[in-house]
Structure formats: C-alpha cells, structure tokens
C-alpha cells in the first residue's frame, strides 16, 4: 500500500499569495462571533428578566475586555468589566471605628445599578458565598456589605441593585460554579460561548485575516508577508488540530505575532520569523520531551526502529503532565505473549489498575472483532497477555486498540511485525479503523526517535484515514516525507493495516493469510492435546526435535 503524499501532512491554504496582512480590511471581533452577538442583543432586550449571563470563553483580561466592548456598543447603559477577586470590592464594605463612627464604601455591584458588570468566574470561585449573594441580589433581595474589622457593633449595611451580571470563564470554571450552586445554570441564567476557532476556506479567509490584522494593529505589531501568513495559518491549524481551521483567540494571535516581531526587529514579519518564533517556543517547552527521547536513545526505554519481532509492536502515546503547557508524543512498546489456556485475553494494565475504562473498552472491542473474524465454535485454546512495556502510569483511551490487535494476531499466527513502523488507531467490532487524538504529537514522537537512531527510508506510521484532516506536522517531518525518508500510511480497516506491518494478508482466498495461519495453529494444538495427559504434553514439549 502506498504511503501518503507529503502535501497531506500539512495544511494547504487557498489564500491570495500577493497580499500582506495589512492589505486585508480589518474585521472586528464580533463579526466572527454571530452566536455571541445574538445572545448579547437578546440579553440587552430582556432587561431584568434575565439578569445573569454566563459566557464560556478563555479566562483572560483581553477576552473580557472584548466582550465588554461589544456589550457597550449595544446599550446606552454603563458597562464595566472588573478583574477583582475581592468580595469587598464587589459588594462594598463597612467598618465601625472605636468611636462608633460608621465608615462605608460602595461596591461595584451597587455602583453599576441599572448597568452591567462583567466579571471573571474566578471572582466567584475564590469565595463561593459570593455566588449565592449575587444570585440573591439579582432576584431583587437586599444583600449585606462586607464588614471590615471587629470593632464596635455590627451595623445593618444592606443594599439592593438592578445590576446585570456577565460571568466570563472557561468551561471547567463554569462547571465548578454549577457544582457549587446547581441553580447557577437554571433557566434564569442565559448561556453562550465565544467560539475559539473558525473554518478557513476561500470564502472566510479574507474575514479571518482581517481579524488578525485588527489584532495586530491594536497591539501595534508590524505587517506580515504573504508567505508568513501561510506559516501563521499552519501554526493555527496545529493548535486547532484541524487543517482547515484557525484560532480566534486574540491572546494566541498576539502572542505569536509579538514573538515574530522580535525576530524581525519590528520590520515586516517574514516566513522565517514565524518559524523562528515557533522554534523558540518549542525550545522553551522541550525539556521533558527531550528527556524522554534521551531515555530511549540511552537504552533505558527499549524501542526498536529496525528489524522484526513476533508479538511486539510500536504503539504511539500522548503524554499530558500537570504543570507542563503542552502535550508531547512518545512511542510505547506493546507486547503480547500466548500460552495454553481457555481463550482469556489478559489486559495487564487493567489488572494492575493502570488501565482506564476507555482502554478496557478498546481491548474488549478488539477481542470481539478477532473472535468474530475467526468464526470459532468454541473458545481459543490459547490465553494471551497484552501489556504496555515500561509503562508506570495510567493508560487510557482506545487509540492503541489497533496496535494491540496487531501484537495479538502476530503472537497467535507467528508472523513477525516490522519494528520500523508504529501504529495508532481505534478499532470497532467490524474491523474498521477509527480516528484518534493527538496525531501530530504521536507522529513526531516516533519520528524523532527514528531520526536519532537513523532514518532508513522504510520507517513510518500507520494511522486512520479519517485523521488525515488533523495533520499539521513539524517541517522536519514534512521534509522527511517529501524526501522519502519517512512515511505515513492511512488505513480504513484492519485488512489494510496488517499487510503493511506484517507483510501478510489478514484474510482472503490465498492460503498464506494470517487467519489461516491462526486456524492451523489451533487445529494443530487441538490434535496434540487430544487424549494427552499433562505429563505427556510436557514430555512432548521438552523432547521435541
């Protein structure tokens, strides 16, 4: 089966190759957010009948500032956004001095009476009682200011306000608020989302690049050349994990262009400046991936990129470590051994409580497919044990089920697996190969191991065909594919994957297929076992030629 063309490994953009960034007409933020715009208009029209709006958005000052600007353009009432986490600043405070004098301050909720206040979800999460108090205020009840100090008597300092509140936070923050107070997501609370990406095609590219130009001009950043725009869109596609999408996050856009402007000395940003900014970012974040690579190269973690083995395959994993800003890919050796038994397939990760539920589900689906393909009247006379070698943390997800199937059928049939090829993909009960996540990181993780151990021109990765649209690989990998030093094979089912990695057809009319070989081994075992005692079986095994 032929490997894919290099052009499928990286986004191909249909944009005007003659226009620089600032030659695009500037597009305002709200023009690319029709869902947000429609919700804010309805929020304004409903007035006090809908006093609370929750918006799923990136938790940044810039995001809340953009929302405030849009809301201000839709109403004549005062709109304010605050980044405070202090209950005293939200509700106001009072104190009674030693002389009995009452001193009081007005909070933002009272100050914005009949207006709008945009706040971070963190302001409510830091002090959960704040959420209950705000909901009471929005329901028309009086709430108390925060008492400062312990001197004197407790004064009755309550206030009411017709303020309308907009809470902005990411999905996890809003989920935490809902957990703290289930009424937060009731029918009285409006909800919408700031869309974080958009599809890029010949019809939308002009509007998107106009938005990027808008962000760049507001941040006083330099222009971008047409070639740099193409590199910028490729970087965006990688963030979105979709070749035909680009991020709408103004923070991401501004951050990348700011670093590129440093590389260009504030002159027009060229393609090489975008690449240099991305490489600098990768270098800052590469300590853990490089340490993992060193462990493989030093032989501490055993990964083969040449030769053949029975029952052993290179799987691909994505590593997520708390506190590390990005995920990175790492190959994992998956092995399978078989022995006499009752057909049980032992998932070692699951039994050691290192396998998650999704991994267990993938294993069971893989077993169901193979049992169906063998069409046996009784259980296999073998038992098998499948494991991620040198894995010391939890394994979850079903993306390794194709690799586990390859190791399983190799161990059953005796056919060897090529160690120069790594495998990723999920399998359904009909043998179809389904899409998985983290493709770019997985492929690059295996590529850099192969590159450091020596590219032979025969190494590569098998992945689901439905994942091709997610590829936005590093230029080193794209160049290697272009030169024929590295390959990517896209497959739709098991019947396409196994011939690539074993050199044998899974099934068919010819006799020399994997299924036929497995059937022969089962028949031979059953014939040997017929009427044999345990002593006779051991004697045969010990003294065979």
C-alpha positions as CSV (number, residue, x, y, z in Angstrom):
1,X,0.0,0.0,0.0
2,X,1.4,3.4,-1.0
3,X,2.2,6.0,1.7
4,X,0.5,9.4,1.6
5,X,1.9,12.4,-0.4
6,X,3.7,15.0,1.8
7,X,1.1,17.6,0.9
8,X,-1.5,15.7,3.0
9,X,0.8,16.0,6.1
10,X,0.5,19.8,6.3
11,X,-2.3,22.3,5.7
12,X,-2.7,23.6,2.1
13,X,-4.3,27.1,2.2
14,X,-6.1,28.7,-0.7
15,X,-5.3,32.4,0.0
16,X,-4.2,35.4,-2.1
17,X,-0.4,35.0,-2.3
18,X,0.1,38.6,-3.2
19,X,-1.5,40.4,-0.2
20,X,0.3,41.3,3.0
21,X,-1.7,41.2,6.3
22,X,-2.5,44.9,6.4
23,X,-3.9,44.9,2.9
24,X,-6.9,43.0,4.3
25,X,-9.8,45.1,5.5
26,X,-9.9,45.0,9.3
27,X,-12.6,42.7,10.7
28,X,-13.9,43.4,14.2
29,X,-14.1,40.7,16.8
30,X,-17.8,40.5,16.9
31,X,-18.1,39.9,13.2
32,X,-16.7,36.4,13.7
33,X,-18.9,35.7,16.7
34,X,-22.5,35.6,15.5
35,X,-23.6,33.4,18.4
36,X,-22.2,35.8,21.0
37,X,-23.6,38.8,19.2
38,X,-27.1,37.4,19.0
39,X,-27.0,36.4,22.7
40,X,-25.8,39.8,23.9
41,X,-28.5,41.6,21.8
42,X,-31.2,39.3,23.4
43,X,-29.6,39.9,26.9
44,X,-30.0,43.6,26.5
45,X,-33.6,43.4,25.2
46,X,-34.7,41.1,28.1
47,X,-33.5,43.6,30.7
48,X,-34.1,42.5,34.3
49,X,-36.0,39.4,33.2
50,X,-32.6,37.8,32.5
51,X,-30.2,39.4,35.0
52,X,-27.3,36.8,34.7
53,X,-25.3,35.7,31.6
54,X,-22.6,33.1,31.7
55,X,-20.1,33.1,28.8
56,X,-17.7,30.3,28.0
57,X,-14.5,31.9,26.9
58,X,-10.8,31.9,27.6
59,X,-10.1,33.2,31.1
60,X,-8.1,36.3,30.1
61,X,-8.4,40.0,30.6
62,X,-8.3,40.5,26.9
63,X,-11.3,38.3,26.3
64,X,-13.4,40.1,29.0
65,X,-12.4,43.4,27.6
66,X,-13.6,42.4,24.1
67,X,-16.9,41.2,25.5
68,X,-17.3,44.5,27.4
69,X,-16.6,46.5,24.3
70,X,-19.3,44.6,22.3
71,X,-21.9,45.0,25.1
72,X,-21.1,48.7,25.3
73,X,-21.9,49.1,21.6
74,X,-25.4,47.5,22.1
75,X,-26.7,49.6,25.0
76,X,-26.6,53.1,26.4
77,X,-26.4,51.9,30.0
78,X,-23.0,51.9,31.7
79,X,-20.9,48.7,31.2
80,X,-17.9,47.9,33.3
81,X,-15.5,44.9,33.5
82,X,-13.6,44.2,36.6
83,X,-10.7,41.8,37.3
84,X,-11.1,42.0,41.1
85,X,-11.3,38.8,43.2
86,X,-12.2,40.7,46.3
87,X,-15.7,40.4,47.8
88,X,-15.2,43.8,49.5
89,X,-14.7,45.5,46.0
90,X,-17.8,43.7,44.6
91,X,-20.2,44.2,47.5
92,X,-18.7,47.2,49.2
93,X,-17.6,47.2,52.8
94,X,-18.2,48.9,56.1
95,X,-16.4,49.3,59.4
96,X,-17.3,50.8,62.8
97,X,-14.5,52.7,64.4
98,X,-13.7,52.7,68.1
99,X,-15.6,56.0,68.5
100,X,-18.7,54.4,67.0
101,X,-18.3,56.2,63.6
102,X,-19.7,54.2,60.7
103,X,-17.5,54.2,57.6
104,X,-18.9,52.6,54.4
105,X,-17.7,52.2,50.8
106,X,-19.8,51.4,47.7
107,X,-19.0,48.2,45.8
108,X,-19.1,47.6,42.1
109,X,-22.5,45.8,42.2
110,X,-24.1,48.8,43.8
111,X,-22.2,51.2,41.7
112,X,-23.4,49.6,38.5
113,X,-27.1,49.9,39.5
114,X,-29.2,49.7,36.3
115,X,-26.0,48.9,34.4
116,X,-23.8,45.9,33.5
117,X,-20.9,44.3,35.3
118,X,-18.6,41.8,33.6
119,X,-16.6,39.7,36.0
120,X,-14.3,36.7,35.9
121,X,-15.6,33.3,37.1
122,X,-12.6,33.2,39.4
123,X,-14.2,36.1,41.4
124,X,-17.0,33.7,42.4
125,X,-14.9,30.6,42.8
126,X,-12.4,32.3,45.2
127,X,-15.3,32.9,47.7
128,X,-18.2,30.6,46.9
129,X,-20.6,32.5,49.1
130,X,-20.2,35.4,46.7
131,X,-22.2,33.5,44.1
132,X,-25.1,32.9,46.4
133,X,-25.1,36.6,47.4
134,X,-25.1,37.7,43.8
135,X,-28.0,35.5,42.9
136,X,-30.0,36.9,45.8
137,X,-29.2,40.4,44.6
138,X,-30.3,39.6,41.1
139,X,-33.5,38.2,42.4
140,X,-34.3,41.6,44.0
141,X,-33.3,40.9,47.5
142,X,-31.1,43.1,49.7
143,X,-27.6,41.8,50.5
144,X,-25.1,43.0,53.1
145,X,-21.9,44.7,52.5
146,X,-18.7,43.0,53.8
147,X,-17.8,44.0,57.4
148,X,-14.2,45.0,57.9
149,X,-12.6,44.9,61.3
150,X,-14.1,43.7,64.6
151,X,-14.5,46.9,66.5
152,X,-17.9,48.3,67.7
153,X,-21.2,46.9,66.8
154,X,-22.4,45.2,63.7
155,X,-24.3,47.7,61.6
156,X,-27.1,46.8,59.2
157,X,-25.5,47.8,55.9
158,X,-27.6,46.3,53.1
159,X,-28.2,47.4,49.6
160,X,-30.3,46.5,46.5
161,X,-29.2,46.9,42.9
162,X,-30.7,46.3,39.4
163,X,-27.3,45.5,38.1
164,X,-27.0,42.8,35.4
165,X,-24.0,40.5,35.7
166,X,-22.0,38.8,33.0
167,X,-19.7,35.9,34.2
168,X,-16.9,35.0,31.9
169,X,-14.8,31.9,32.3
170,X,-13.7,28.7,30.6
171,X,-15.8,25.5,30.6
172,X,-14.1,24.0,33.7
173,X,-14.7,27.2,35.7
174,X,-18.4,27.3,34.8
175,X,-18.7,23.6,35.7
176,X,-17.3,24.4,39.1
177,X,-19.8,27.2,39.6
178,X,-22.6,24.8,38.6
179,X,-21.3,22.3,41.1
180,X,-21.2,24.9,43.9
181,X,-24.7,26.1,43.1
182,X,-26.8,24.0,40.7
183,X,-29.2,26.9,40.3
184,X,-26.4,28.8,38.5
185,X,-27.3,27.0,35.3
186,X,-31.0,27.3,35.8
187,X,-33.4,28.6,33.2
188,X,-32.9,32.1,34.7
189,X,-29.3,32.1,33.6
190,X,-28.5,32.8,29.9
191,X,-25.5,30.9,28.4
192,X,-23.5,31.4,25.3
193,X,-19.9,30.7,24.0
194,X,-17.1,32.7,22.4
195,X,-16.1,30.5,19.5
196,X,-12.4,29.7,19.7
197,X,-11.8,28.7,16.1
198,X,-13.3,29.0,12.6
199,X,-13.2,27.2,9.4
200,X,-10.8,28.7,6.8
201,X,-11.8,28.4,3.1
202,X,-11.7,30.8,0.2
203,X,-15.0,32.4,1.4
204,X,-13.9,33.0,5.0
205,X,-10.1,33.5,4.8
206,X,-10.4,37.2,4.0
207,X,-12.6,37.9,7.1
208,X,-10.3,35.9,9.3
209,X,-7.1,37.6,8.1
210,X,-8.9,40.9,8.5
211,X,-9.4,39.9,12.2
212,X,-5.8,39.0,12.6
213,X,-4.9,42.4,11.1
214,X,-7.2,44.1,13.6
215,X,-5.5,42.4,16.5
216,X,-2.0,43.2,15.1
217,X,-2.8,46.9,14.6
218,X,-4.3,47.3,18.1
219,X,-1.2,45.7,19.5
220,X,1.0,47.9,17.3
221,X,2.6,45.0,15.6
222,X,4.2,45.0,12.1
223,X,2.8,43.8,8.9
224,X,3.1,40.1,7.7
225,X,4.2,39.0,4.2
226,X,2.1,36.5,2.2
227,X,4.5,33.6,2.9
228,X,4.4,34.4,6.6
229,X,0.6,34.4,6.6
230,X,0.7,30.8,5.2
231,X,3.1,29.8,8.1
232,X,0.9,31.6,10.6
233,X,-2.2,29.7,9.3
234,X,-0.3,26.4,9.5
235,X,0.6,27.1,13.1
236,X,-3.0,27.9,13.9
237,X,-4.2,24.7,12.3
238,X,-1.9,22.7,14.6
239,X,-3.5,24.5,17.6
240,X,-7.0,23.6,16.4
241,X,-5.9,20.1,15.4
242,X,-7.7,20.6,12.1
243,X,-6.2,21.5,8.8
244,X,-9.0,23.9,7.7
245,X,-9.5,25.7,11.0
246,X,-7.7,28.6,12.7
247,X,-7.8,30.0,16.2
248,X,-9.9,33.1,17.1
249,X,-8.1,33.6,20.4
250,X,-6.7,37.1,20.3
251,X,-4.3,36.2,23.0
252,X,-2.8,33.4,20.9
253,X,-2.6,35.6,17.8
254,X,-1.0,38.5,19.7
255,X,1.5,36.2,21.5
256,X,2.8,34.6,18.3
257,X,3.0,37.8,16.3
258,X,4.7,39.6,19.2
259,X,7.5,37.0,19.2
260,X,7.7,37.0,15.5
261,X,8.1,40.8,15.6
262,X,11.0,40.4,18.0
263,X,12.7,38.1,15.4
264,X,12.0,40.7,12.6
265,X,13.2,43.7,14.7
266,X,9.7,45.2,14.2
267,X,10.1,45.1,10.5
268,X,7.7,43.2,8.2
269,X,7.3,39.7,9.5
270,X,8.5,37.1,7.1
271,X,8.1,33.3,7.0
272,X,11.4,32.7,8.7
273,X,10.4,34.9,11.6
274,X,7.2,32.9,12.3
275,X,9.3,29.7,12.1
276,X,11.9,31.2,14.5
277,X,9.2,32.2,17.0
278,X,7.7,28.7,16.9
279,X,11.1,27.1,17.3
280,X,11.9,29.4,20.3
281,X,8.6,28.4,21.9
282,X,9.3,24.7,21.2
283,X,12.7,25.0,22.8
284,X,11.3,26.6,26.0
285,X,8.8,23.7,26.3
286,X,11.0,20.8,25.2
287,X,12.8,19.8,28.4
288,X,10.5,16.8,29.2
289,X,10.2,15.6,25.6
290,X,13.9,15.7,25.2
291,X,14.5,13.8,28.5
292,X,12.1,11.1,27.3
293,X,14.0,10.9,24.0
294,X,17.3,10.6,25.8
295,X,15.9,7.7,27.9
296,X,15.1,5.8,24.6
297,X,18.5,6.7,22.9
298,X,20.4,5.6,26.1
299,X,18.6,2.3,26.1
300,X,16.7,2.9,29.4
301,X,13.4,2.6,27.5
302,X,13.5,-0.1,24.8
303,X,12.2,1.0,21.5
304,X,13.2,-0.7,18.2
305,X,13.0,1.1,14.9
306,X,14.5,-1.6,12.8
307,X,14.1,-5.4,12.4
308,X,11.1,-7.7,13.1
309,X,9.6,-9.3,16.2
310,X,6.7,-11.6,16.9
311,X,4.1,-10.2,19.2
312,X,5.7,-6.8,19.6
313,X,4.6,-3.5,18.1
314,X,5.4,0.2,18.5
315,X,2.3,2.0,19.7
316,X,2.0,5.8,20.0
317,X,1.0,7.7,23.1
318,X,0.5,11.3,24.1
319,X,1.9,12.4,27.5
320,X,0.0,15.0,29.5
321,X,1.8,16.2,32.6
322,X,0.2,18.7,35.0
323,X,2.1,21.9,35.0
324,X,3.5,21.3,31.6
325,X,1.9,23.6,29.0
326,X,1.8,21.2,26.1
327,X,1.3,17.5,25.4
328,X,4.1,15.6,23.7
329,X,4.3,12.2,21.9
330,X,6.2,9.2,22.9
331,X,6.3,5.7,21.3
332,X,5.5,2.7,23.6
333,X,6.4,-0.9,23.1
334,X,3.3,-3.1,23.2
335,X,3.8,-6.8,23.5
336,X,1.7,-9.9,23.6
337,X,2.6,-13.5,24.6
338,X,0.3,-16.5,24.4
339,X,0.1,-19.8,26.3
340,X,-2.2,-22.7,26.7
341,X,-5.5,-21.6,28.2
342,X,-9.2,-21.1,27.8
343,X,-9.2,-18.1,25.4
344,X,-8.9,-15.4,28.0
345,X,-7.1,-12.3,26.9
346,X,-5.5,-10.7,29.9
347,X,-5.2,-6.9,29.9
348,X,-2.2,-6.4,32.2
349,X,-2.8,-2.7,32.5
350,X,-6.3,-3.2,33.7
351,X,-5.4,-5.9,36.2
352,X,-2.6,-3.8,37.6
353,X,-5.2,-0.9,37.9
354,X,-3.1,1.2,35.5
355,X,-5.7,1.0,32.7
356,X,-8.6,3.3,32.4
357,X,-12.2,2.4,31.4
358,X,-11.8,3.6,27.8
359,X,-8.6,1.5,27.4
360,X,-10.5,-1.6,28.7
361,X,-13.4,-0.9,26.3
362,X,-10.9,-0.7,23.4
363,X,-9.4,-4.1,24.4
364,X,-12.8,-5.8,24.6
365,X,-13.8,-4.4,21.2
366,X,-10.6,-5.7,19.7
367,X,-11.1,-9.1,21.1
368,X,-14.7,-9.2,19.9
369,X,-13.6,-8.4,16.3
370,X,-11.0,-11.1,16.3
371,X,-13.4,-13.7,17.7
372,X,-15.9,-12.8,15.0
373,X,-13.2,-12.9,12.3
374,X,-12.1,-16.4,13.4
375,X,-15.7,-17.6,13.5
376,X,-14.8,-20.3,16.1
377,X,-17.4,-22.7,17.6
378,X,-15.5,-22.7,20.9
379,X,-13.1,-20.5,22.8
380,X,-9.5,-20.3,21.6
381,X,-7.3,-23.0,23.2
382,X,-4.8,-20.2,23.9
383,X,-4.7,-17.4,26.5
384,X,-2.9,-14.2,25.9
385,X,-1.4,-11.4,27.9
386,X,-1.1,-7.9,26.4
387,X,0.9,-5.1,28.1
388,X,2.4,-1.7,27.6
389,X,6.1,-2.4,28.4
390,X,7.9,0.0,30.7
391,X,4.7,2.0,31.4
392,X,4.4,3.2,35.0
393,X,1.4,5.5,34.9
394,X,-2.2,5.1,33.9
395,X,-3.0,4.2,30.3
396,X,-6.4,5.3,29.0
397,X,-8.2,5.8,25.7
398,X,-8.8,3.3,22.9
399,X,-6.2,4.7,20.4
400,X,-3.9,1.8,21.0
401,X,-6.5,-0.9,20.1
402,X,-5.2,-1.3,16.5
403,X,-1.7,-1.7,17.8
404,X,-2.8,-4.2,20.4
405,X,-4.7,-6.1,17.7
406,X,-1.5,-6.3,15.6
407,X,0.5,-7.6,18.5
408,X,-2.2,-10.2,19.3
409,X,-2.6,-11.6,15.8
410,X,1.2,-11.7,15.4
411,X,1.5,-13.7,18.6
412,X,-1.3,-16.1,17.5
413,X,-0.1,-16.5,14.0
414,X,3.7,-16.4,14.5
415,X,4.1,-13.7,11.7
416,X,6.6,-11.1,12.6
417,X,5.8,-7.3,12.9
418,X,8.1,-4.7,11.4
419,X,9.6,-2.6,14.1
420,X,10.3,0.3,11.8
421,X,6.5,1.1,11.7
422,X,4.5,2.5,14.6
423,X,0.7,2.2,14.8
424,X,-2.2,4.3,16.2
425,X,-5.9,4.0,15.7
426,X,-9.0,2.6,17.4
427,X,-10.8,-0.5,16.1
428,X,-14.6,-1.2,16.1
429,X,-16.2,-4.6,16.2
430,X,-16.2,-4.8,12.4
431,X,-12.5,-4.1,12.0
432,X,-12.9,-0.5,10.8
433,X,-10.1,1.9,12.0
434,X,-11.4,5.0,13.7
435,X,-9.9,8.4,14.3
436,X,-7.9,9.2,17.5
437,X,-6.5,12.4,19.0
438,X,-3.0,13.8,19.4
439,X,-1.9,12.7,15.9
440,X,0.8,15.4,15.3
441,X,2.5,14.8,18.7
442,X,2.3,11.0,18.3
443,X,3.9,11.0,14.8
444,X,6.6,13.5,15.8
445,X,7.4,11.5,18.9
446,X,8.2,8.4,16.8
447,X,9.9,10.4,14.0
448,X,12.5,11.9,16.4
449,X,13.3,8.5,17.8
450,X,13.8,7.2,14.3
451,X,15.8,10.3,13.2
452,X,18.2,10.0,16.2
453,X,18.6,6.2,15.7
454,X,19.0,6.7,11.9
455,X,16.4,7.1,9.2
456,X,16.4,4.2,6.8
457,X,13.7,5.3,4.4
458,X,11.4,2.5,5.5
459,X,10.2,3.9,8.8
460,X,6.8,5.4,9.3
461,X,3.4,5.5,11.0
462,X,0.1,3.8,10.3
463,X,-2.9,5.9,11.2
464,X,-6.6,6.1,10.5
465,X,-7.5,7.7,7.1
466,X,-10.1,9.8,8.9
467,X,-7.3,11.5,10.8
468,X,-5.6,13.0,7.7
469,X,-7.5,16.2,8.1
470,X,-5.9,16.7,11.5
471,X,-2.2,16.6,10.3
472,X,-0.1,19.7,10.7
473,X,3.3,18.2,11.2
474,X,6.6,19.9,12.1
475,X,8.6,20.9,9.0
476,X,11.3,18.4,9.9
477,X,8.7,15.6,9.5
478,X,7.2,17.1,6.3
479,X,10.7,17.4,4.7
480,X,11.5,13.8,5.6
481,X,8.2,12.6,4.0
482,X,8.9,14.8,0.9
483,X,12.4,13.1,0.6
484,X,11.0,9.6,1.1
485,X,12.9,9.1,4.4
486,X,9.7,8.7,6.4
487,X,6.3,7.5,5.5
488,X,2.7,7.8,6.7
489,X,0.1,5.1,5.7
490,X,-3.6,5.9,6.1
491,X,-5.9,2.9,6.5
492,X,-9.6,2.4,6.8
493,X,-9.7,-1.1,8.3
494,X,-7.7,-3.9,9.7
495,X,-7.4,-5.6,6.3
496,X,-5.3,-2.6,5.1
497,X,-3.2,-2.2,8.2
498,X,-1.9,-5.7,8.8
499,X,-0.3,-6.3,5.4
500,X,1.7,-3.1,5.8
501,X,3.1,-4.1,9.2
502,X,3.4,-7.9,8.8
503,X,3.7,-8.3,5.0
504,X,0.8,-10.8,5.1
505,X,-2.9,-10.5,4.2
506,X,-5.3,-10.8,7.1
507,X,-7.8,-12.9,5.2
508,X,-8.6,-13.8,1.6
509,X,-8.7,-16.6,-0.9
510,X,-5.0,-17.5,-0.7
511,X,-3.8,-20.0,1.8
512,X,-1.0,-17.9,3.3
513,X,-3.1,-15.5,5.3
514,X,-3.0,-14.5,9.0
515,X,-6.4,-16.0,9.8
516,X,-5.4,-19.3,8.1
517,X,-2.2,-19.5,10.0
518,X,-4.0,-18.9,13.3
519,X,-6.6,-21.6,12.3
520,X,-3.8,-24.1,11.5
521,X,-2.1,-23.5,14.9
522,X,-5.4,-24.0,16.7
523,X,-6.0,-27.3,14.8
524,X,-2.5,-28.5,15.5
525,X,-2.8,-27.7,19.1
526,X,-6.2,-29.5,19.4
527,X,-4.7,-32.6,17.7
528,X,-1.8,-32.6,20.0
529,X,-3.9,-32.2,23.1
530,X,-6.3,-35.0,22.1
531,X,-6.0,-37.7,24.8
532,X,-2.8,-36.3,26.2
533,X,-2.1,-36.2,29.9
534,X,-0.2,-33.3,31.4
535,X,2.9,-35.5,31.8
536,X,2.8,-36.5,28.1
537,X,2.3,-32.9,27.0
538,X,5.3,-31.7,29.0
539,X,7.4,-34.6,27.7
540,X,6.5,-33.7,24.1
541,X,7.4,-30.1,24.6
542,X,10.7,-30.9,26.3
543,X,12.0,-33.5,23.9
544,X,10.6,-32.2,20.6
545,X,13.1,-32.0,17.7
